[in-house]
Amino acid sequence: QGGESETFAKRAIESLVKKLKEKKDELDSLITAITTNGAHPSKCVTIQRTLDGRLQVAGRKGFPHVIYARLWRWPDLHKNELKHVKYCQYAFDLKCDSVCVNPYHYERVVSPGIGNLFVPLTAPSSMLVKDEYVHDYEGQPSLSSAEGHSVQTIQHPPSNRASTEPYSTPAMLAPTEASTTSTTNFPNIPVASTINLACSLAPEYWCSIAYFEMDVQVGETFKVPSSCPIVTVDGYVDPSGGDRFCLGQLSNVHRTEAIERARLHIGKGVQLECKGEGDVWVRCLSDHAVFVQSYYLDREAGRAPGDAVHKIYPSAYIKVGLSAAAGIGVDDLRRLCILRMSFVKGWGPDYPRQSIKETPCWIEIHLHRALQLLDEVLHTM
C-alpha cells in the first residue's frame, strides 16, 4: 500500500466517512467513483479546509487530496504530483473554504522541469508522446500542448522499479469495517459484483487471439486454455500450440511488401499473462514497441474509451485488462472484454494510419472471463 499502513488507511477512511455523515449525496458520489474506478462522472467530495491546509490522521499530517489519492489510486504518489480536472469546483489549489478529496477529480502529473509543462502520468515513469519513432528511445518526445490533452498516444516505458508486481490499492472499507457495516446504508452503489465471482467456474479458455493484416484476419483464431496462464505471441515459425502463438508461420496471399517488412520486426513479440480473477498483464519482449487499445488503460489515464493509443515499450510490463472489477456497468464490461494490439506501427490522430485496421500486423484478444461475467450480469438483469 505504498507505505500507508493498514491502520492509517482505516483511520483515514473512518475520518472521511464521519465528515461526510451529513452529506449523503457526496458520500454516495465517493463510493460510486471508487467502485467504478472513475468510470462514471462524480461530484466533488468536500471536507473543511484547515488553517494550514493539512489534515491530521493517526498522528500524521498531510494534504487531504493527496492522502485519499494515495489510498485509492496511486500508493507511491508524491504531494506535488496532483493536478485537478477542469470540472472540479473545490480543488485543493482553488483555495476554497472546502477541499475536494474525490481521488478521481485529480490527475497525476510529473514535471519534466520545462517551465510549467505537466505530463499526465498513467503508470510509473509514463510520458505522453506524439512522434512515432523508427528506433525507440531516439530523441526526446515532443509534447503538443501544455495540457497534454491533444496528445493521443500515451507512452509506457519499462518501469525502473525492481519489482514487477502491481501496486495494491486498499479497498473502500477495511475488512473489519466492511463486515460490520450494513450494505443498506449504500443503496445507490451500482455493483456488478452482486454475482458471487468465486462461485463462477473459470472458462475452458481464458482468452482467444485473432491475427490480422490490415483488415483481414489471417489464420485461425488461437485459443489459450486456462491451464496456460501465460501465452507468448511472437513472429517465429514454430507450430503454435498451448502457450505459444507463432505468427511467422501464417501465410496470406494478399500480403504486401510493407506488411512483410513489418512482420520481420515482431521478433519475440509479447507475453500475455492472466492473474487472479482475470486481470491481464502484457510484457513487451520485442525490440520494438507495441501499440495497445485498452479500455482499462484509457480509464486509468482519465480518457474516454478509445480516446488514446497506448505505446508499450520493450521490456515494459503493464496491466492492460481487468475482468472481474466490482461496480462496472454492462457497457463498460463489454468494452473490457476486448484488447487490440499492433506490432511496430501505431495509429490514431498522431499517425498516418487512422485505425488499427490500417496497421500491417495486429492482434485482437477476447478475454473470456470478462465475457463470462458479462453474460452472468446480463442474465441477472
C-alpha positions as CSV (number, residue, x, y, z in Angstrom):
1,Q,0.0,0.0,0.0
2,G,2.8,2.4,-0.8
3,G,4.0,2.9,2.7
4,E,0.5,3.6,4.1
5,S,-0.1,1.2,6.9
6,E,-3.5,-0.6,7.2
7,T,-4.2,1.3,10.4
8,F,-3.5,4.6,8.8
9,A,-5.7,3.7,5.8
10,K,-8.6,2.6,8.0
11,R,-8.3,5.7,10.2
12,A,-8.2,8.0,7.1
13,I,-11.3,6.3,5.7
14,E,-13.2,6.4,9.0
15,S,-12.3,10.1,9.4
16,L,-13.6,10.9,5.9
17,V,-16.9,8.9,6.3
18,K,-17.5,10.7,9.6
19,K,-17.1,14.1,7.9
20,L,-19.5,13.1,5.1
21,K,-22.2,11.7,7.5
22,E,-24.4,14.8,6.9
23,K,-23.6,14.8,3.1
24,K,-25.1,11.6,1.9
25,D,-25.0,12.6,-1.8
26,E,-21.3,13.3,-1.6
27,L,-20.6,10.0,0.2
28,D,-22.6,8.2,-2.5
29,S,-20.6,10.1,-5.1
30,L,-17.3,9.0,-3.5
31,I,-18.5,5.4,-3.3
32,T,-19.6,5.4,-6.9
33,A,-16.3,6.9,-8.0
34,I,-14.2,4.3,-6.2
35,T,-16.3,1.2,-7.0
36,T,-16.3,2.1,-10.7
37,N,-12.7,3.3,-10.8
38,G,-13.9,6.7,-12.0
39,A,-15.7,5.2,-15.0
40,H,-18.8,7.3,-14.1
41,P,-18.8,11.1,-13.6
42,S,-18.9,12.0,-9.9
43,K,-19.4,15.2,-7.9
44,C,-17.0,16.9,-5.6
45,V,-16.5,15.2,-2.2
46,T,-15.6,18.0,0.2
47,I,-14.3,18.5,3.7
48,Q,-13.5,21.7,5.6
49,R,-10.1,23.3,4.8
50,T,-7.9,23.6,7.8
51,L,-5.7,26.6,8.6
52,D,-2.5,25.2,7.2
53,G,-4.4,23.1,4.6
54,R,-3.2,19.8,6.1
55,L,-5.2,17.0,7.6
56,Q,-4.1,15.1,10.7
57,V,-4.8,11.4,10.7
58,A,-3.4,8.9,13.2
59,G,-0.9,11.4,14.4
60,R,0.4,12.2,10.9
61,K,-0.3,15.3,8.8
62,G,-0.7,15.5,5.1
63,F,-2.7,17.3,2.4
64,P,-6.1,15.7,2.3
65,H,-6.4,15.3,-1.5
66,V,-3.0,13.6,-1.6
67,I,-3.9,11.2,1.3
68,Y,-7.0,9.9,-0.4
69,A,-5.4,9.8,-3.9
70,R,-2.7,7.6,-2.4
71,L,-5.3,5.4,-0.7
72,W,-7.4,4.7,-3.7
73,R,-5.3,5.4,-6.8
74,W,-1.5,5.9,-6.6
75,P,0.2,4.4,-3.4
76,D,3.5,5.9,-4.4
77,L,2.2,9.4,-5.1
78,H,4.3,12.5,-4.1
79,K,2.5,15.6,-2.9
80,N,3.4,17.8,-5.8
81,E,2.2,15.3,-8.5
82,L,-1.6,16.2,-8.5
83,K,-3.4,18.5,-10.8
84,H,-7.2,18.9,-10.6
85,V,-9.5,18.2,-13.5
86,K,-11.2,21.2,-15.0
87,Y,-14.7,20.4,-13.7
88,C,-13.6,20.1,-10.0
89,Q,-15.1,23.2,-8.2
90,Y,-13.4,22.7,-4.9
91,A,-9.9,21.5,-5.9
92,F,-7.2,22.0,-3.3
93,D,-5.4,24.6,-5.4
94,L,-8.5,26.7,-5.8
95,K,-8.1,27.7,-2.1
96,C,-11.9,27.4,-1.3
97,D,-13.2,27.0,2.2
98,S,-13.9,23.4,1.3
99,V,-11.5,21.0,-0.3
100,C,-12.5,18.3,-2.8
101,V,-10.9,14.9,-1.9
102,N,-12.5,12.9,-4.7
103,P,-9.5,11.0,-6.0
104,Y,-11.0,10.9,-9.5
105,H,-11.1,14.7,-9.6
106,Y,-7.3,14.8,-9.9
107,E,-4.8,13.7,-12.5
108,R,-1.3,12.6,-11.6
109,V,1.3,14.7,-13.3
110,V,5.1,14.8,-13.2
111,S,7.0,17.9,-14.1
112,P,9.9,17.3,-16.5
113,G,11.4,20.6,-15.5
114,I,10.4,22.6,-18.6
115,G,8.6,25.6,-17.2
116,N,5.0,24.7,-16.3
117,L,4.7,21.8,-18.6
118,F,3.0,18.9,-17.0
119,V,2.6,15.3,-18.3
120,P,-0.3,13.3,-17.1
121,L,1.0,10.1,-15.5
122,T,-0.7,6.8,-16.0
123,A,1.9,4.3,-14.9
124,P,5.4,4.6,-13.3
125,S,7.6,6.8,-15.5
126,S,4.9,7.2,-18.2
127,M,5.2,10.0,-20.7
128,L,2.9,11.3,-23.4
129,V,4.4,11.3,-26.8
130,K,3.3,12.4,-30.2
131,D,6.0,11.1,-32.5
132,E,6.3,7.6,-33.8
133,Y,10.0,6.6,-33.8
134,V,11.7,4.1,-36.1
135,H,14.0,3.3,-33.2
136,D,12.6,3.5,-29.7
137,Y,14.2,6.0,-27.2
138,E,15.7,8.1,-30.0
139,G,15.4,11.7,-29.2
140,Q,13.1,13.3,-26.7
141,P,9.3,13.1,-27.1
142,S,7.6,16.2,-28.3
143,L,4.5,17.4,-26.5
144,S,2.0,19.3,-28.5
145,S,0.3,21.2,-25.6
146,A,0.9,22.2,-22.0
147,E,-2.3,20.5,-21.1
148,G,-1.3,17.3,-22.9
149,H,-4.9,16.7,-24.0
150,S,-4.3,17.0,-27.7
151,V,-1.6,14.3,-27.5
152,Q,-3.3,11.0,-28.3
153,T,-0.5,8.4,-27.7
154,I,0.3,7.5,-24.2
155,Q,3.8,6.1,-23.7
156,H,4.6,3.3,-21.2
157,P,8.3,2.8,-21.0
158,P,9.7,-0.1,-18.8
159,S,9.4,0.7,-15.1
160,N,12.7,1.5,-13.3
161,R,11.3,-0.2,-10.2
162,A,12.9,-3.6,-9.4
163,S,9.6,-5.2,-8.7
164,T,7.3,-6.1,-11.5
165,E,4.4,-6.8,-9.2
166,P,1.4,-4.4,-9.5
167,Y,0.7,-1.8,-6.8
168,S,-2.1,-2.8,-4.5
169,T,-4.8,-0.4,-3.7
170,P,-6.8,-0.6,-0.4
171,A,-10.4,-1.4,-0.7
172,M,-13.1,1.2,0.1
173,L,-13.5,-0.3,3.6
174,A,-11.1,-2.2,5.7
175,P,-12.2,-5.9,6.1
176,T,-13.4,-5.5,9.7
177,E,-15.3,-2.4,8.8
178,A,-16.8,-3.9,5.7
179,S,-18.1,-6.9,7.7
180,T,-19.9,-4.7,10.3
181,T,-21.3,-2.0,8.0
182,S,-24.7,-2.8,6.7
183,T,-24.9,-2.6,2.9
184,T,-28.3,-1.0,3.2
185,N,-26.6,2.3,4.1
186,F,-25.3,2.5,0.5
187,P,-28.3,1.8,-1.8
188,N,-27.0,3.7,-4.8
189,I,-23.8,1.8,-5.5
190,P,-24.0,0.3,-9.0
191,V,-22.2,-3.0,-8.4
192,A,-21.9,-5.9,-10.8
193,S,-20.2,-7.8,-8.1
194,T,-23.5,-8.9,-6.6
195,I,-22.7,-12.0,-8.6
196,N,-20.6,-14.4,-6.5
197,L,-17.5,-14.3,-8.6
198,A,-15.8,-17.0,-6.6
199,C,-18.6,-19.4,-7.5
200,S,-18.3,-18.9,-11.2
201,L,-16.3,-21.6,-12.8
202,A,-13.3,-20.4,-14.9
203,P,-13.9,-20.8,-18.6
204,E,-12.1,-23.6,-20.5
205,Y,-10.1,-20.9,-22.4
206,W,-9.1,-17.7,-20.7
207,C,-8.6,-15.8,-24.0
208,S,-8.7,-16.2,-27.8
209,I,-6.4,-14.3,-30.1
210,A,-7.1,-13.5,-33.7
211,Y,-4.3,-12.2,-36.0
212,F,-4.9,-9.5,-38.7
213,E,-3.0,-7.9,-41.5
214,M,-4.7,-4.6,-42.3
215,D,-8.5,-5.5,-42.1
216,V,-8.1,-9.2,-43.0
217,Q,-7.9,-12.0,-40.4
218,V,-5.0,-14.4,-41.3
219,G,-5.1,-18.0,-40.0
220,E,-7.4,-19.5,-37.4
221,T,-8.3,-17.9,-34.0
222,F,-5.9,-19.1,-31.4
223,K,-7.5,-20.2,-28.1
224,V,-5.5,-20.2,-24.9
225,P,-6.5,-22.8,-22.3
226,S,-7.0,-21.7,-18.7
227,S,-4.2,-24.2,-17.8
228,C,-1.8,-21.8,-19.6
229,P,-2.0,-18.5,-17.7
230,I,1.0,-17.1,-19.7
231,V,0.9,-17.1,-23.5
232,T,3.5,-15.7,-25.9
233,V,2.6,-14.2,-29.3
234,D,5.8,-13.9,-31.5
235,G,6.9,-13.6,-35.1
236,Y,8.7,-17.0,-35.3
237,V,7.7,-20.1,-37.2
238,D,7.3,-23.0,-34.7
239,P,3.9,-24.7,-34.9
240,S,1.7,-22.9,-32.4
241,G,0.1,-24.7,-29.5
242,G,-0.8,-24.3,-25.9
243,D,1.1,-21.3,-24.6
244,R,2.6,-20.0,-27.8
245,F,1.1,-18.4,-30.9
246,C,3.7,-18.1,-33.7
247,L,2.7,-15.5,-36.4
248,G,5.7,-16.2,-38.6
249,Q,4.2,-19.4,-40.0
250,L,0.9,-17.8,-41.2
251,S,0.6,-17.2,-44.9
252,N,-1.5,-14.6,-46.7
253,V,-1.8,-14.5,-50.5
254,H,-2.6,-10.7,-50.2
255,R,0.4,-9.8,-48.1
256,T,2.2,-6.7,-49.3
257,E,5.9,-5.9,-49.1
258,A,5.2,-3.3,-46.4
259,I,3.4,-6.0,-44.3
260,E,6.2,-8.4,-44.8
261,R,8.7,-5.8,-43.6
262,A,6.7,-5.0,-40.5
263,R,6.3,-8.7,-39.7
264,L,10.1,-9.1,-39.6
265,H,10.2,-6.7,-36.6
266,I,7.6,-8.7,-34.5
267,G,10.5,-10.8,-33.2
268,K,9.9,-12.1,-29.7
269,G,6.6,-10.3,-29.6
270,V,4.6,-10.0,-26.4
271,Q,3.7,-12.2,-23.4
272,L,0.2,-12.0,-22.1
273,E,-0.5,-13.1,-18.5
274,C,-3.8,-13.8,-16.8
275,K,-3.6,-13.2,-13.0
276,G,-6.1,-13.8,-10.2
277,E,-9.8,-13.4,-11.2
278,G,-8.8,-12.4,-14.7
279,D,-6.5,-9.3,-14.6
280,V,-4.4,-9.3,-17.8
281,W,-0.8,-8.1,-18.0
282,V,1.3,-7.7,-21.0
283,R,5.1,-7.8,-21.3
284,C,6.7,-6.4,-24.5
285,L,9.5,-8.9,-25.4
286,S,10.1,-7.4,-28.9
287,D,12.8,-4.9,-29.7
288,H,10.1,-2.6,-31.0
289,A,7.1,-1.0,-29.1
290,V,3.6,-2.4,-29.4
291,F,0.5,-0.2,-29.6
292,V,-2.5,-1.1,-27.5
293,Q,-6.1,-0.2,-27.5
294,S,-7.3,-1.0,-23.9
295,Y,-10.4,0.4,-22.2
296,Y,-8.8,-0.3,-18.9
297,L,-5.7,1.8,-19.7
298,D,-8.0,4.6,-21.1
299,R,-9.8,4.7,-17.8
300,E,-6.6,4.7,-15.8
301,A,-5.4,7.7,-18.0
302,G,-8.7,9.5,-17.4
303,R,-9.6,9.3,-21.1
304,A,-12.8,8.5,-22.9
305,P,-13.0,4.9,-24.2
306,G,-11.0,4.6,-27.4
307,D,-9.6,8.1,-27.0
308,A,-6.0,7.0,-26.6
309,V,-3.5,4.6,-28.1
310,H,-1.0,3.2,-25.6
311,K,2.6,2.7,-26.7
312,I,4.2,0.0,-24.7
313,Y,8.0,-0.1,-24.9
314,P,10.4,-3.1,-25.0
315,S,10.7,-4.7,-21.5
316,A,7.7,-2.8,-20.2
317,Y,5.3,-4.9,-18.1
318,I,1.9,-3.4,-17.6
319,K,-1.7,-4.2,-16.7
320,V,-3.9,-3.9,-19.7
321,G,-7.1,-5.6,-18.7
322,L,-9.4,-6.1,-15.8
323,S,-12.0,-8.8,-15.9
324,A,-13.6,-9.0,-12.5
325,A,-13.9,-5.4,-11.4
326,A,-16.7,-4.6,-9.0
327,G,-19.2,-1.9,-9.8
328,I,-18.6,-1.9,-13.6
329,G,-21.7,-1.4,-15.8
330,V,-22.6,-3.6,-18.7
331,D,-21.4,-1.3,-21.4
332,D,-18.0,-0.9,-19.6
333,L,-17.7,-4.6,-19.0
334,R,-18.4,-5.3,-22.7
335,R,-15.5,-2.9,-23.7
336,L,-13.2,-4.6,-21.1
337,C,-13.7,-7.9,-23.0
338,I,-11.6,-6.9,-26.0
339,L,-8.0,-5.8,-26.4
340,R,-6.3,-4.8,-29.6
341,M,-2.6,-4.7,-30.1
342,S,-0.5,-3.6,-33.1
343,F,3.1,-4.6,-33.6
344,V,5.7,-2.0,-34.6
345,K,3.3,0.6,-36.1
346,G,0.9,3.0,-34.2
347,W,-2.3,4.5,-35.4
348,G,-4.6,7.4,-34.4
349,P,-4.6,11.2,-34.9
350,D,-0.9,11.4,-34.5
351,Y,-0.1,8.8,-37.2
352,P,-0.7,8.4,-40.9
353,R,-2.9,5.4,-40.0
354,Q,-6.3,6.5,-38.5
355,S,-7.4,3.0,-37.4
356,I,-5.8,-0.2,-36.2
357,K,-7.2,-1.8,-39.3
358,E,-4.7,0.2,-41.4
359,T,-1.7,-1.2,-39.5
360,P,0.3,-4.1,-41.1
361,C,0.1,-6.7,-38.3
362,W,-2.1,-6.7,-35.2
363,I,-4.0,-9.0,-32.9
364,E,-7.4,-8.9,-31.3
365,I,-7.7,-10.6,-27.9
366,H,-11.1,-11.6,-26.4
367,L,-11.0,-12.1,-22.7
368,H,-13.3,-15.0,-21.9
369,R,-13.5,-14.4,-18.2
370,A,-14.8,-10.9,-18.8
371,L,-17.2,-12.2,-21.4
372,Q,-18.4,-14.8,-18.9
373,L,-19.0,-12.2,-16.3
374,L,-20.8,-10.0,-18.8
375,D,-23.1,-13.0,-19.6
376,E,-23.8,-13.5,-15.9
377,V,-24.6,-9.8,-15.4
378,L,-27.0,-9.8,-18.4
379,H,-28.8,-12.9,-17.0
380,T,-29.4,-11.2,-13.7
381,M,-30.9,-8.1,-15.3
